[in-house]
Amino acid sequence: MATAILHSLKLGAYTAIALYVVFIAVVTIVSLNHQLSASTSASAHTSVVALDRAADQAKGRAS
């Protein structure tokens, strides 16, 4: 009986460790994904602002 209890505890510990590893992996991936998408959108926004300024300067020179 004691062997069955120890086996059950080991199985529970292995399950808990596996779930913890999966949780850390998911949090890391979501965090990296958020940072990548935020930097991409910031970069795109900067490019649009630069293009708008260049267009305004070109209009000023043309008139």
Secondary structure, 3 states (H helix, E strand, C coil): CHHHHHHHHHHHHHHHHHHHHHHHHHHHHHHHHHHHHHHHHHHHHHHHHHHHHHHHHHHHHHC
